[in-house]
């Protein structure tokens, strides 16, 4: 047992040191919207596509922030995906005051499509901009955010730019979990590698996917990912595979979202897409769970169960983990000290993954936006 714990401590420490070095290098690669000037000689037309279902709680504030963007050539295509609340009425009222806003309504969902993906597909078909911004219905923008993003796209000759938003939550436990989730996302996506055309790493974030329309249509639009609940990341993969030049940019202070209202809502909200993160493979989920336990939970337990140089290794591991999680959480708009909840947040994340996976397997599919999608159809949609 001592040899196993000693070997695990050495391996974990080595991997964390390598990860820290890579993250330090990445810090010099990933730009921030705050560093990009909002000035250019010309502005390509941008179509903002928003898909929404039953978003009456947040839609007015979010939509007003979109309309307040100081971008000179802009249209907003809002796609109402079979809402049963007041979403459509609110958007229709606002559109009457601003001709840039167009409302499209989906009454029925065709076979072979997830509701959100089809809504984005319909919105993109209606869009006439040189650039298309896919964003969610609860995102709040700072007025210069889009101008800065477009300037960066032009400077770097990009086809796809995605942004890390400032993520908030109304409760302390939720904000602590957001910091840990940011850490897991960074490890999963490695967003700084997306700009390397020789790397298969890709990234896409639903809050902000700005795409050159020609690249989007050349890749097939949303059709190849019609049944993917992780549509944002898979759009990034699809574009990267088609040869699009891709990059990630930090947008704290410029793009904001209240992720969920409580931990309970997080657990419920991630039901639909957590199993898709492991490509609906139970074996991969088991391996991932064991890895997370060994690298992110055991070191904290080992502080009271090991001694000597193995204990010293685990002290170093825990210290590095807390620093990394705190730093990445702060870059998402949180506080660095939220990292103290990392072991509990990791256990919660594992619980969410297993709950989602077992529910999907038990039900034979997922229910999202009041529609059931069979697991066989979900698994069949791989790219």
VOSESE-788750 format. One record per residue (C-alpha): residue number from 1; residue in one letter; chain; x, y, z. Coordinates in steps of 0.05 Angstrom, whole numbers, plus 5000, padded with zeros to 4 digits. Layout:
! VOSESE-788750
NUM/A/A/X/Y/Z
...
END
This chain:
! VOSESE-788750
1/X/A/5000/5000/5000
2/X/A/5057/5047/5017
3/X/A/5089/5036/4949
4/X/A/5024/5051/4914
5/X/A/5011/5116/4952
6/X/A/5084/5136/4943
7/X/A/5082/5123/4868
8/X/A/5016/5160/4862
9/X/A/5043/5220/4899
10/X/A/5104/5224/4855
11/X/A/5063/5216/4791
12/X/A/5011/5266/4811
13/X/A/5062/5318/4832
14/X/A/5100/5309/4766
15/X/A/5037/5317/4724
16/X/A/5016/5379/4763
17/X/A/5084/5411/4754
18/X/A/5079/5398/4679
19/X/A/5008/5425/4678
20/X/A/5030/5488/4715
21/X/A/5086/5500/4665
22/X/A/5037/5491/4608
23/X/A/4986/5539/4640
24/X/A/5040/5591/4651
25/X/A/5059/5586/4577
26/X/A/4985/5590/4558
27/X/A/4978/5654/4598
28/X/A/5023/5687/4547
29/X/A/4982/5660/4489
30/X/A/4910/5672/4509
31/X/A/4889/5744/4499
32/X/A/4835/5783/4536
33/X/A/4781/5826/4505
34/X/A/4803/5881/4553
35/X/A/4869/5885/4516
36/X/A/4838/5891/4447
37/X/A/4821/5961/4420
38/X/A/4750/5973/4396
39/X/A/4773/6012/4335
40/X/A/4777/5989/4262
41/X/A/4774/6020/4192
42/X/A/4716/5976/4170
43/X/A/4664/5931/4203
44/X/A/4637/5867/4171
45/X/A/4563/5855/4181
46/X/A/4549/5811/4241
47/X/A/4486/5769/4251
48/X/A/4473/5750/4323
49/X/A/4434/5685/4329
50/X/A/4399/5670/4395
51/X/A/4359/5606/4407
52/X/A/4312/5607/4467
53/X/A/4259/5565/4499
54/X/A/4221/5591/4561
55/X/A/4272/5645/4578
56/X/A/4224/5699/4604
57/X/A/4263/5706/4669
58/X/A/4327/5732/4636
59/X/A/4310/5750/4565
60/X/A/4295/5824/4572
61/X/A/4360/5842/4606
62/X/A/4401/5799/4560
63/X/A/4367/5823/4497
64/X/A/4373/5896/4517
65/X/A/4448/5886/4527
66/X/A/4453/5856/4456
67/X/A/4415/5915/4427
68/X/A/4462/5962/4466
69/X/A/4524/5935/4431
70/X/A/4556/5994/4396
71/X/A/4571/5953/4333
72/X/A/4555/5993/4270
73/X/A/4527/5937/4225
74/X/A/4486/5888/4264
75/X/A/4425/5844/4259
76/X/A/4395/5800/4314
77/X/A/4358/5736/4295
78/X/A/4320/5711/4355
79/X/A/4292/5641/4347
80/X/A/4236/5622/4393
81/X/A/4240/5547/4402
82/X/A/4169/5526/4420
83/X/A/4166/5568/4483
84/X/A/4105/5560/4528
85/X/A/4118/5622/4571
86/X/A/4121/5696/4553
87/X/A/4188/5693/4516
88/X/A/4159/5706/4447
89/X/A/4114/5764/4471
90/X/A/4172/5798/4505
91/X/A/4217/5792/4443
92/X/A/4160/5815/4397
93/X/A/4149/5877/4440
94/X/A/4223/5894/4439
95/X/A/4229/5881/4364
96/X/A/4174/5933/4352
97/X/A/4223/5986/4378
98/X/A/4285/5962/4341
99/X/A/4284/5940/4267
100/X/A/4351/5903/4276
101/X/A/4315/5849/4317
102/X/A/4279/5794/4278
103/X/A/4236/5741/4311
104/X/A/4232/5671/4282
105/X/A/4186/5620/4313
106/X/A/4191/5544/4311
107/X/A/4125/5510/4321
108/X/A/4146/5437/4309
109/X/A/4212/5401/4314
110/X/A/4232/5356/4256
111/X/A/4259/5286/4268
112/X/A/4334/5279/4277
113/X/A/4345/5346/4311
114/X/A/4354/5371/4382
115/X/A/4311/5432/4394
116/X/A/4367/5482/4407
117/X/A/4409/5457/4350
118/X/A/4352/5463/4301
119/X/A/4336/5533/4326
120/X/A/4408/5554/4315
121/X/A/4406/5521/4246
122/X/A/4343/5561/4228
123/X/A/4372/5625/4255
124/X/A/4436/5616/4215
125/X/A/4395/5604/4153
126/X/A/4360/5671/4164
127/X/A/4425/5708/4179
128/X/A/4458/5749/4124
129/X/A/4521/5773/4160
130/X/A/4592/5759/4140
131/X/A/4602/5737/4212
132/X/A/4552/5698/4255
133/X/A/4552/5702/4330
134/X/A/4517/5644/4365
135/X/A/4500/5663/4436
136/X/A/4453/5641/4491
137/X/A/4390/5676/4514
138/X/A/4417/5695/4583
139/X/A/4483/5728/4564
140/X/A/4496/5801/4583
141/X/A/4545/5840/4540
142/X/A/4587/5901/4553
143/X/A/4574/5951/4496
144/X/A/4644/5945/4464
145/X/A/4650/5869/4470
146/X/A/4632/5853/4398
147/X/A/4675/5907/4368
148/X/A/4735/5882/4406
149/X/A/4722/5810/4385
150/X/A/4715/5828/4312
151/X/A/4780/5869/4314
152/X/A/4816/5808/4343
153/X/A/4786/5762/4290
154/X/A/4810/5808/4235
155/X/A/4880/5817/4265
156/X/A/4890/5742/4272
157/X/A/4853/5723/4208
158/X/A/4808/5675/4247
159/X/A/4748/5637/4224
160/X/A/4722/5621/4294
161/X/A/4731/5658/4359
162/X/A/4701/5634/4424
163/X/A/4704/5670/4491
164/X/A/4706/5651/4564
165/X/A/4651/5691/4598
166/X/A/4648/5717/4669
167/X/A/4605/5666/4705
168/X/A/4567/5682/4768
169/X/A/4518/5650/4816
170/X/A/4474/5678/4872
171/X/A/4498/5630/4926
172/X/A/4567/5617/4955
173/X/A/4566/5541/4945
174/X/A/4548/5552/4872
175/X/A/4604/5603/4862
176/X/A/4653/5554/4894
177/X/A/4631/5499/4846
178/X/A/4638/5546/4786
179/X/A/4712/5555/4803
180/X/A/4723/5480/4804
181/X/A/4683/5471/4740
182/X/A/4727/5523/4706
183/X/A/4788/5480/4725
184/X/A/4756/5417/4697
185/X/A/4737/5453/4633
186/X/A/4807/5478/4622
187/X/A/4836/5408/4631
188/X/A/4783/5379/4585
189/X/A/4787/5430/4528
190/X/A/4858/5458/4533
191/X/A/4830/5521/4499
192/X/A/4899/5553/4487
193/X/A/4916/5496/4440
194/X/A/4856/5509/4394
195/X/A/4894/5561/4354
196/X/A/4947/5510/4335
197/X/A/4926/5481/4267
198/X/A/4968/5418/4279
199/X/A/4932/5403/4344
200/X/A/4866/5365/4347
201/X/A/4846/5406/4409
202/X/A/4785/5448/4397
203/X/A/4739/5494/4436
204/X/A/4670/5524/4432
205/X/A/4629/5559/4486
206/X/A/4554/5571/4480
207/X/A/4559/5641/4508
208/X/A/4601/5666/4450
209/X/A/4616/5629/4385
210/X/A/4634/5680/4332
211/X/A/4641/5646/4265
212/X/A/4657/5667/4194
213/X/A/4593/5650/4155
214/X/A/4631/5618/4098
215/X/A/4670/5572/4146
216/X/A/4606/5554/4183
217/X/A/4569/5535/4119
218/X/A/4630/5498/4090
219/X/A/4631/5455/4152
220/X/A/4558/5437/4143
221/X/A/4529/5484/4195
222/X/A/4493/5450/4252
223/X/A/4469/5392/4210
224/X/A/4529/5346/4227
225/X/A/4518/5358/4301
226/X/A/4442/5358/4299
227/X/A/4436/5309/4357
228/X/A/4493/5334/4401
229/X/A/4472/5365/4468
230/X/A/4543/5391/4475
231/X/A/4531/5431/4411
232/X/A/4579/5488/4429
233/X/A/4641/5445/4438
234/X/A/4622/5401/4379
235/X/A/4613/5462/4335
236/X/A/4684/5480/4353
237/X/A/4707/5410/4336
238/X/A/4669/5411/4270
239/X/A/4700/5477/4250
240/X/A/4770/5455/4270
241/X/A/4764/5391/4230
242/X/A/4742/5430/4169
243/X/A/4806/5472/4172
244/X/A/4778/5535/4205
245/X/A/4828/5578/4243
246/X/A/4804/5579/4315
247/X/A/4822/5615/4379
248/X/A/4798/5627/4450
249/X/A/4797/5694/4486
250/X/A/4783/5715/4557
251/X/A/4722/5759/4565
252/X/A/4714/5773/4640
253/X/A/4681/5841/4647
254/X/A/4653/5840/4577
255/X/A/4610/5777/4572
256/X/A/4572/5755/4633
257/X/A/4523/5700/4651
258/X/A/4489/5676/4714
259/X/A/4500/5602/4703
260/X/A/4447/5572/4748
261/X/A/4409/5596/4809
262/X/A/4429/5540/4857
263/X/A/4469/5475/4863
264/X/A/4404/5437/4854
265/X/A/4392/5473/4788
266/X/A/4463/5455/4766
267/X/A/4451/5382/4779
268/X/A/4386/5384/4741
269/X/A/4413/5428/4685
270/X/A/4473/5383/4670
271/X/A/4430/5321/4663
272/X/A/4424/5329/4588
273/X/A/4497/5334/4568
274/X/A/4543/5305/4622
275/X/A/4542/5235/4592
276/X/A/4557/5264/4523
277/X/A/4623/5292/4551
278/X/A/4648/5220/4553
279/X/A/4616/5204/4486
280/X/A/4563/5160/4520
281/X/A/4616/5109/4539
282/X/A/4610/5078/4609
283/X/A/4682/5053/4607
284/X/A/4709/5122/4595
285/X/A/4666/5148/4652
286/X/A/4695/5096/4700
287/X/A/4766/5113/4679
288/X/A/4752/5187/4687
289/X/A/4721/5177/4756
290/X/A/4781/5137/4781
291/X/A/4829/5189/4752
292/X/A/4792/5247/4787
293/X/A/4791/5210/4853
294/X/A/4865/5192/4849
295/X/A/4890/5261/4828
296/X/A/4841/5310/4859
297/X/A/4810/5277/4921
298/X/A/4861/5227/4947
299/X/A/4916/5280/4958
300/X/A/4871/5316/5008
301/X/A/4856/5251/5044
302/X/A/4929/5232/5043
303/X/A/4947/5293/5086
304/X/A/4923/5253/5146
305/X/A/4940/5184/5121
306/X/A/5013/5190/5098
307/X/A/5078/5212/5130
308/X/A/5150/5230/5113
309/X/A/5168/5249/5042
310/X/A/5102/5222/5015
311/X/A/5065/5270/5060
312/X/A/5110/5326/5035
313/X/A/5092/5308/4964
314/X/A/5018/5310/4980
315/X/A/5025/5377/5015
316/X/A/5057/5403/4951
317/X/A/5002/5372/4908
318/X/A/4947/5403/4949
319/X/A/4981/5470/4948
320/X/A/4989/5470/4873
321/X/A/4917/5447/4863
322/X/A/4890/5502/4906
323/X/A/4932/5554/4871
324/X/A/4912/5530/4801
325/X/A/4838/5523/4817
326/X/A/4838/5590/4852
327/X/A/4873/5625/4794
328/X/A/4827/5595/4741
329/X/A/4765/5609/4783
330/X/A/4787/5682/4790
331/X/A/4795/5687/4715
332/X/A/4722/5665/4709
333/X/A/4700/5722/4754
334/X/A/4702/5687/4822
335/X/A/4748/5692/4882
336/X/A/4813/5653/4889
337/X/A/4795/5629/4959
338/X/A/4735/5591/4933
339/X/A/4786/5537/4916
340/X/A/4783/5511/4988
341/X/A/4719/5475/4967
342/X/A/4754/5438/4910
343/X/A/4751/5367/4940
344/X/A/4677/5373/4954
345/X/A/4665/5405/4886
346/X/A/4701/5347/4854
347/X/A/4657/5297/4890
348/X/A/4596/5336/4867
349/X/A/4622/5337/4795
350/X/A/4631/5261/4797
351/X/A/4561/5254/4825
352/X/A/4533/5297/4769
353/X/A/4569/5255/4716
354/X/A/4544/5189/4744
355/X/A/4474/5214/4757
356/X/A/4468/5240/4686
357/X/A/4497/5176/4656
358/X/A/4455/5128/4696
359/X/A/4392/5168/4683
360/X/A/4407/5169/4609
361/X/A/4420/5094/4608
362/X/A/4359/5078/4650
363/X/A/4312/5121/4609
364/X/A/4344/5101/4543
365/X/A/4356/5175/4525
366/X/A/4352/5246/4550
367/X/A/4295/5295/4560
368/X/A/4313/5366/4541
369/X/A/4266/5425/4532
370/X/A/4205/5379/4540
371/X/A/4227/5332/4484
372/X/A/4254/5261/4491
373/X/A/4314/5240/4449
374/X/A/4333/5166/4445
375/X/A/4403/5145/4466
376/X/A/4414/5106/4402
377/X/A/4403/5169/4360
378/X/A/4449/5209/4406
379/X/A/4504/5158/4402
380/X/A/4497/5154/4326
381/X/A/4514/5228/4318
382/X/A/4589/5226/4324
383/X/A/4638/5269/4285
END
